[in-house]
Amino acid sequence: MLNIVLLEPEIPQNTGNIARTCAATRSRLHLIEPMGFSVDEKHVRRAGLDYWPMVDLTVYQSLDEFYRQNPGARPWMATTKAKKRHCDVQFADGDYLMFGRETRGLPEEMIFADYDRALRIPMREDARSLNLANSVAVVVYEALRQMDFPGLR
């Protein structure tokens, strides 16, 4: 099972779509506050459709709380600042895949403190980034492909 970690997500529709991806892939969803919305908002619920009961969701009040509750977690960090491509790392069952805010991404100090764990999705040089929900789907499905899609048909 994969763990999808969203650090301070801002757009409810993205989180709803990511929740749906988590439900479909049996991935856990970890949301770290502050968020730009409440998970009870209708935009989040609508984007996730009727998949919410299938989502293994944990909400944390801070990044410190996330690490306290998940000792030993060393996430792969998705960022446009990485040299390593998402398809060039070896994913494993139980990995944590971390994504930052839609407007700013992950904090640079976090990325460069463990740069070997930073990965990027290839795109044209003059493109800023992909949509957060699309980025999560790309990385999740690459990780699952490497593991031969365990538990999925």
Solvent accessible surface area in square Angstrom, and as a share of the most:
residue,aa,sasa,rsa
1,M,85,0.38
2,L,1,0.00
3,N,6,0.03
4,I,0,0.00
5,V,0,0.00
6,L,1,0.00
7,L,6,0.03
8,E,39,0.18
9,P,1,0.01
10,E,47,0.21
11,I,73,0.37
12,P,20,0.13
13,Q,78,0.35
14,N,9,0.04
15,T,0,0.00
16,G,0,0.00
17,N,64,0.33
18,I,1,0.00
19,A,1,0.01
20,R,91,0.33
21,T,25,0.15
22,C,1,0.00
23,A,7,0.05
24,A,53,0.41
25,T,6,0.03
26,R,154,0.56
27,S,3,0.02
28,R,96,0.35
29,L,0,0.00
30,H,9,0.04
31,L,0,0.00
32,I,0,0.00
33,E,57,0.26
34,P,94,0.59
35,M,34,0.15
36,G,56,0.54
37,F,20,0.08
38,S,51,0.33
39,V,25,0.15
40,D,107,0.55
41,E,65,0.29
42,K,131,0.55
43,H,71,0.32
44,V,0,0.00
45,R,89,0.33
46,R,143,0.52
47,A,17,0.14
48,G,0,0.00
49,L,91,0.45
50,D,117,0.61
51,Y,60,0.23
52,W,22,0.08
53,P,121,0.76
54,M,119,0.53
55,V,20,0.11
56,D,67,0.35
57,L,56,0.28
58,T,48,0.28
59,V,56,0.32
60,Y,4,0.02
61,Q,143,0.63
62,S,41,0.26
63,L,46,0.23
64,D,98,0.51
65,E,32,0.15
66,F,0,0.00
67,Y,79,0.30
68,R,169,0.62
69,Q,101,0.45
70,N,20,0.10
71,P,113,0.71
72,G,80,0.77
73,A,14,0.11
74,R,126,0.46
75,P,8,0.05
76,W,23,0.08
77,M,8,0.03
78,A,18,0.14
79,T,18,0.10
80,T,77,0.45
81,K,83,0.35
82,A,6,0.05
83,K,163,0.69
84,K,62,0.26
85,R,98,0.36
86,H,20,0.09
87,C,51,0.30
88,D,80,0.42
89,V,11,0.06
90,Q,134,0.60
91,F,4,0.02
92,A,53,0.41
93,D,98,0.51
94,G,34,0.33
95,D,23,0.12
96,Y,38,0.15
97,L,2,0.01
98,M,1,0.00
99,F,4,0.02
100,G,7,0.06
101,R,35,0.13
102,E,42,0.19
103,T,99,0.58
104,R,160,0.59
105,G,28,0.27
106,L,6,0.03
107,P,33,0.21
108,E,93,0.42
109,E,131,0.59
110,M,31,0.14
111,I,1,0.00
112,F,110,0.46
113,A,88,0.68
114,D,40,0.21
115,Y,68,0.26
116,D,93,0.48
117,R,35,0.13
118,A,1,0.01
119,L,1,0.00
120,R,74,0.27
121,I,23,0.11
122,P,60,0.38
123,M,68,0.30
124,R,175,0.64
125,E,178,0.80
126,D,113,0.58
127,A,40,0.31
128,R,216,0.79
129,S,64,0.41
130,L,70,0.35
131,N,72,0.37
132,L,18,0.09
133,A,14,0.11
134,N,82,0.42
135,S,14,0.09
136,V,0,0.00
137,A,33,0.26
138,V,54,0.31
139,V,1,0.01
140,V,0,0.00
141,Y,98,0.37
142,E,20,0.09
143,A,0,0.00
144,L,6,0.03
145,R,135,0.49
146,Q,45,0.20
147,M,40,0.18
148,D,117,0.61
149,F,77,0.32
150,P,65,0.41
151,G,60,0.57
152,L,45,0.22
153,R,284,1.04
